């Protein structure tokens, strides 16, 4: 049976987020940005500069992924210099008859492979499906294609049938279920197929008693990926590890930036959603997105060591409360600048903010 892991020791996390400010807002004169800039990835370029990869939204809710240089002043990010679009919905599986988009990039420098891996959501004919692209220079991104999940008889289901978002790589190898060094990803399948099947609900995999969207972990064969990058899109041995528990994640949860290695294990910032949760892919007006934290065991990332009972960051300032989708704090990237850790996050699906991550006992 597949179940989420209980917290076995610590009851909370010794980390906090402190707002720095808004780093990017949409340019009303740019047709590619008129409906918002949000939910960015980040990557350090070979030139030593930090680059932001925001999702930019054009009229009609068509999303692209752009690139911008992060301007750092007095040791912290304060602005961006726009450098154009790096990924558009050009492939047939990235657009449908009345929808299109490449959305919500997460970028990880995967050390064992020595390259940047971008996961993103392709909003194609059957709704949102996750996909991957890779880069060595952070400028040109080569698509690897849609993510594929291996069939697992014990689930009595096929994960490829369902929309899946929030796919995030660990930056280094971790022990797999068999103890061998593996690449690992977090992902978030959604069992709601009412939008597709005229109201007929979908049955979650065997052993899943809670059908709210939750965080799963899956693994990729490290040796195979080293020989052939196309195997990065093939995820095996998936299981649910984190289900909603706290009040601020009562509707659903999903992974944020790539897990950060800390003394306690792997620190995972995540988003928790409370309040209204509509069916399908409509904007969740009436819901509230906040940022929380989970610590996963370094020796076995399927095991939860701690999780935050209260959000580290919740919508409070104007840019977070009002926008395309109000009351949203959505963390998607974390980078170290001058020894300080900064989190980049979407604000109300309209702007991009920065917060500093700090240990609370320092």
C-alpha positions as CSV (number, residue, x, y, z in Angstrom):
1,X,0.0,0.0,0.0
2,X,1.2,3.5,-0.8
3,X,0.8,6.0,1.9
4,X,2.4,9.3,3.0
5,X,5.1,9.3,5.6
6,X,4.3,10.4,9.1
7,X,6.6,12.9,10.8
8,X,8.9,10.8,13.0
9,X,10.8,13.3,15.1
10,X,10.8,17.1,14.8
11,X,7.4,18.7,14.7
12,X,8.4,21.9,12.9
13,X,11.2,23.3,10.8
14,X,13.9,25.8,12.0
15,X,13.6,28.0,9.0
16,X,11.7,31.2,8.1
17,X,11.0,33.5,5.1
18,X,11.4,37.3,5.2
19,X,10.1,39.4,2.3
20,X,12.6,41.4,0.3
21,X,10.3,42.9,-2.3
22,X,8.9,42.6,-5.8
23,X,11.5,41.9,-8.5
24,X,9.4,41.8,-11.6
25,X,6.0,43.0,-12.7
26,X,4.3,42.6,-16.1
27,X,4.9,45.1,-18.8
28,X,1.5,46.3,-20.1
29,X,3.2,47.4,-23.4
30,X,4.5,43.9,-24.1
31,X,1.8,41.7,-25.7
32,X,3.5,38.6,-24.3
33,X,3.2,39.9,-20.7
34,X,-0.1,41.6,-20.6
35,X,-1.7,38.9,-18.4
36,X,1.1,38.5,-15.9
37,X,4.7,37.4,-15.1
38,X,4.9,34.6,-12.5
39,X,6.3,31.4,-11.1
40,X,9.9,31.6,-12.3
41,X,12.8,29.2,-12.5
42,X,16.4,30.3,-12.0
43,X,19.9,29.3,-13.2
44,X,23.4,30.5,-12.9
45,X,25.0,31.1,-16.3
46,X,28.6,30.2,-17.3
47,X,29.2,34.0,-17.1
48,X,28.6,34.0,-13.4
49,X,25.3,35.9,-13.7
50,X,22.0,34.7,-12.2
51,X,19.1,34.4,-14.6
52,X,15.4,34.3,-14.0
53,X,13.0,32.3,-16.2
54,X,9.5,33.7,-15.6
55,X,6.3,32.3,-17.0
56,X,4.9,35.2,-19.0
57,X,1.3,35.2,-20.1
58,X,-0.1,36.8,-23.2
59,X,-3.7,37.7,-24.0
60,X,-5.9,34.5,-24.1
61,X,-3.9,32.9,-21.3
62,X,-1.1,31.7,-23.6
63,X,2.1,31.2,-21.6
64,X,5.8,31.3,-22.6
65,X,9.0,31.0,-20.7
66,X,11.3,34.1,-20.8
67,X,14.8,34.8,-19.6
68,X,16.0,37.8,-17.7
69,X,19.3,38.7,-15.9
70,X,18.8,39.2,-12.2
71,X,20.2,42.6,-11.0
72,X,21.8,42.3,-7.6
73,X,22.4,45.4,-5.4
74,X,23.9,45.4,-1.9
75,X,23.9,41.6,-1.9
76,X,20.3,41.0,-2.8
77,X,18.2,40.7,-6.0
78,X,16.3,43.9,-6.7
79,X,15.3,43.9,-10.4
80,X,15.7,42.1,-13.8
81,X,16.9,42.9,-17.3
82,X,14.7,41.2,-19.8
83,X,16.4,39.1,-22.5
84,X,13.5,37.6,-24.5
85,X,11.7,34.3,-24.8
86,X,13.5,30.9,-24.6
87,X,10.5,28.5,-24.9
88,X,7.1,28.9,-26.6
89,X,4.3,26.4,-27.1
90,X,5.5,25.3,-30.5
91,X,5.1,21.6,-30.3
92,X,1.8,19.8,-31.0
93,X,1.7,18.4,-27.4
94,X,2.0,22.0,-26.0
95,X,-1.2,23.4,-27.5
96,X,-4.7,22.3,-28.1
97,X,-7.6,23.6,-30.2
98,X,-8.4,26.4,-27.8
99,X,-5.5,26.4,-25.3
100,X,-1.7,26.6,-25.4
101,X,1.2,27.2,-23.0
102,X,4.5,26.2,-21.6
103,X,4.2,27.0,-17.9
104,X,5.7,27.2,-14.4
105,X,9.4,26.2,-15.1
106,X,11.5,24.6,-12.3
107,X,15.2,24.6,-13.1
108,X,17.8,22.4,-11.3
109,X,21.5,22.1,-12.0
110,X,21.7,18.3,-11.7
111,X,25.3,17.8,-10.5
112,X,25.8,14.2,-11.6
113,X,24.9,15.2,-15.2
114,X,26.6,18.5,-15.2
115,X,23.7,20.3,-16.8
116,X,20.6,22.3,-16.1
117,X,17.3,20.4,-16.3
118,X,14.1,22.4,-16.7
119,X,10.7,20.8,-15.9
120,X,7.6,22.6,-17.1
121,X,3.9,22.1,-17.7
122,X,2.8,21.7,-21.3
123,X,-0.8,22.8,-21.6
124,X,-1.8,20.6,-24.5
125,X,-4.9,18.9,-25.9
126,X,-5.6,16.8,-22.8
127,X,-4.7,19.5,-20.2
128,X,-1.5,20.0,-18.3
129,X,1.2,17.4,-18.7
130,X,4.8,17.8,-17.5
131,X,7.7,17.9,-19.8
132,X,11.5,18.5,-19.7
133,X,14.2,20.5,-21.4
134,X,18.0,20.7,-20.8
135,X,20.7,23.3,-21.3
136,X,24.4,23.6,-20.9
137,X,24.6,27.4,-21.3
138,X,21.2,28.5,-19.8
139,X,20.4,30.2,-23.1
140,X,19.4,27.4,-25.5
141,X,17.1,24.7,-24.2
142,X,16.6,21.4,-25.9
143,X,13.3,19.6,-25.3
144,X,13.4,16.0,-24.2
145,X,9.6,15.7,-24.5
146,X,6.8,14.8,-22.1
147,X,7.4,13.0,-18.9
148,X,6.5,9.3,-18.8
149,X,5.7,7.2,-15.7
150,X,6.6,3.5,-15.6
151,X,3.7,1.1,-15.1
152,X,3.5,-0.1,-11.5
153,X,1.2,-3.1,-11.0
154,X,0.8,-2.4,-7.3
155,X,-0.9,0.9,-8.1
156,X,-3.6,-0.7,-10.2
157,X,-3.5,2.4,-12.3
158,X,-1.5,4.2,-15.0
159,X,-0.1,7.6,-13.8
160,X,0.2,8.7,-17.4
161,X,-3.6,9.0,-17.6
162,X,-3.6,11.9,-15.1
163,X,-2.5,15.5,-15.2
164,X,0.7,16.0,-13.3
165,X,2.4,19.2,-12.1
166,X,5.1,20.5,-9.8
167,X,7.8,18.1,-11.0
168,X,11.1,19.1,-9.3
169,X,14.5,17.4,-9.5
170,X,16.8,16.9,-6.5
171,X,20.1,18.6,-7.4
172,X,22.3,15.6,-6.5
173,X,22.0,11.8,-6.4
174,X,20.0,10.3,-3.5
175,X,19.6,6.7,-2.3
176,X,16.8,5.0,-4.3
177,X,14.4,2.4,-2.9
178,X,17.1,-0.2,-3.5
179,X,19.8,1.8,-1.9
180,X,21.6,2.6,-5.1
181,X,22.4,6.2,-6.1
182,X,19.6,7.5,-8.2
183,X,18.2,10.7,-9.5
184,X,14.9,11.6,-7.8
185,X,12.0,13.9,-8.7
186,X,9.0,15.1,-6.8
187,X,5.7,15.3,-8.7
188,X,2.0,16.0,-8.0
189,X,-0.6,13.9,-9.9
190,X,-4.2,15.0,-9.9
191,X,-7.1,12.5,-10.0
192,X,-9.8,14.9,-11.1
193,X,-10.9,13.9,-14.6
194,X,-14.4,15.4,-14.4
195,X,-13.5,18.0,-17.0
196,X,-12.8,15.3,-19.5
197,X,-15.3,12.6,-18.7
198,X,-18.6,14.4,-18.4
199,X,-18.6,14.3,-14.6
200,X,-17.5,10.7,-14.2
201,X,-14.8,10.8,-11.5
202,X,-11.5,9.0,-11.7
203,X,-10.4,6.4,-9.2
204,X,-7.0,7.1,-7.4
205,X,-4.4,4.3,-7.5
206,X,-4.6,1.4,-5.1
207,X,-3.7,2.3,-1.5
208,X,-4.5,6.1,-1.8
209,X,-7.2,6.9,0.7
210,X,-6.9,10.6,0.4
211,X,-7.6,11.9,-3.2
212,X,-6.5,15.4,-2.6
213,X,-3.5,16.4,-4.8
214,X,-0.3,15.4,-2.8
215,X,3.4,15.2,-3.3
216,X,4.9,12.0,-4.8
217,X,8.5,10.9,-5.3
218,X,9.8,9.0,-8.3
219,X,13.2,7.8,-9.4
220,X,15.3,7.8,-12.6
221,X,18.1,5.4,-13.3
222,X,21.3,7.5,-12.9
223,X,23.6,5.3,-15.0
224,X,21.1,5.2,-17.8
225,X,20.6,9.0,-17.8
226,X,24.4,9.4,-17.9
227,X,24.5,7.4,-21.1
228,X,21.3,8.7,-22.7
229,X,19.6,11.9,-21.6
230,X,16.3,10.9,-23.1
231,X,15.9,8.5,-20.1
232,X,15.5,11.5,-17.8
233,X,11.8,11.6,-18.9
234,X,11.2,8.1,-17.7
235,X,10.2,8.0,-14.0
236,X,9.9,4.8,-12.0
237,X,9.0,3.6,-8.6
238,X,6.6,6.4,-7.7
239,X,4.9,6.7,-4.4
240,X,3.0,9.3,-2.4
241,X,5.1,10.8,0.5
242,X,3.3,13.9,1.6
243,X,-0.5,14.5,1.8
244,X,-2.2,17.7,3.1
245,X,-2.3,17.9,6.9
246,X,-1.9,21.5,8.1
247,X,-4.8,24.0,7.8
248,X,-3.1,26.1,5.1
249,X,-2.8,23.0,2.8
250,X,-6.3,21.6,3.4
251,X,-7.2,21.5,-0.3
252,X,-3.9,20.4,-1.9
253,X,-0.1,20.7,-1.8
254,X,2.7,20.7,-4.3
255,X,6.5,21.0,-4.4
256,X,8.2,24.4,-4.8
257,X,11.9,24.9,-5.6
258,X,14.4,22.0,-5.9
259,X,15.1,20.6,-2.4
260,X,17.9,22.4,-0.6
261,X,20.5,20.3,1.3
262,X,20.6,21.5,4.9
263,X,22.1,20.0,8.1
264,X,18.8,18.3,8.9
265,X,18.3,16.7,5.5
266,X,16.6,18.0,2.4
267,X,14.6,21.2,2.9
268,X,11.6,21.3,0.6
269,X,9.6,24.5,0.3
270,X,6.1,23.8,-0.9
271,X,2.8,25.5,-1.6
272,X,-0.3,24.7,0.4
273,X,-3.8,25.6,-0.8
274,X,-6.8,26.2,1.4
275,X,-10.3,27.3,0.6
276,X,-12.2,26.8,-2.6
277,X,-10.9,24.3,-5.1
278,X,-12.8,24.2,-8.4
279,X,-12.9,21.2,-10.8
280,X,-10.7,21.0,-13.8
281,X,-8.3,23.7,-14.6
282,X,-10.3,26.8,-13.9
283,X,-8.6,29.5,-11.8
284,X,-9.2,28.7,-8.1
285,X,-10.8,32.0,-7.1
286,X,-11.6,31.9,-3.4
287,X,-8.6,29.7,-2.6
288,X,-5.4,30.8,-0.8
289,X,-1.9,29.7,-1.7
290,X,0.8,29.9,1.1
291,X,4.4,28.7,1.3
292,X,5.3,26.0,3.8
293,X,8.4,23.7,4.4
294,X,9.1,20.0,4.8
295,X,12.4,18.3,5.7
296,X,13.1,15.0,4.0
297,X,15.6,12.5,5.3
298,X,18.9,12.6,3.4
299,X,19.3,8.8,3.7
300,X,15.8,8.1,2.5
301,X,13.9,11.1,1.0
302,X,10.7,9.2,1.2
303,X,10.7,9.8,4.9
304,X,9.5,13.1,6.5
305,X,11.6,14.4,9.4
306,X,9.7,17.7,9.9
307,X,7.0,19.9,8.4
308,X,5.7,23.4,9.2
309,X,2.4,23.6,11.0
310,X,2.1,27.2,10.0
311,X,3.0,28.8,6.6
312,X,6.4,30.4,6.3
313,X,4.9,33.0,4.0
314,X,1.2,33.8,3.3
315,X,-0.5,36.4,1.1
316,X,-0.4,39.7,3.0
317,X,1.0,42.6,0.8
318,X,-0.9,44.1,-2.1
319,X,0.9,42.3,-4.8
320,X,0.1,38.9,-3.2
321,X,-3.5,39.7,-2.4
322,X,-4.6,41.2,-5.7
323,X,-3.9,40.1,-9.2
324,X,-5.0,37.6,-11.9
325,X,-5.6,35.1,-9.1
326,X,-5.6,36.8,-5.7
327,X,-4.2,35.5,-2.4
328,X,-1.3,33.6,-4.0
329,X,2.3,33.0,-2.7
330,X,3.8,30.3,-4.9
331,X,7.6,29.6,-4.4
332,X,9.4,28.1,-7.4
333,X,13.1,28.8,-7.1
334,X,15.9,29.3,-4.5
335,X,19.4,30.5,-5.0
336,X,22.4,31.4,-2.8
337,X,23.8,34.9,-3.4
338,X,26.8,36.0,-1.3
339,X,26.1,33.3,1.3
340,X,22.4,34.2,1.7
341,X,19.5,32.1,0.4
342,X,16.8,33.8,-1.6
343,X,13.5,32.4,-2.7
344,X,11.7,33.6,-5.8
345,X,7.9,33.2,-5.9
346,X,4.8,34.1,-7.8
347,X,2.6,36.8,-6.4
348,X,-1.2,36.5,-7.3
349,X,-0.3,35.1,-10.7
350,X,0.8,38.6,-11.8
351,X,4.2,39.5,-10.4
352,X,7.4,37.9,-8.9
353,X,8.6,38.5,-5.4
354,X,11.8,37.6,-3.5
355,X,12.1,36.5,0.1
356,X,15.2,35.5,2.2
357,X,15.3,32.1,3.7
358,X,16.9,32.1,7.2
359,X,17.4,29.6,10.0
360,X,15.3,30.6,13.0
361,X,17.9,29.5,15.6
362,X,20.9,31.3,14.2
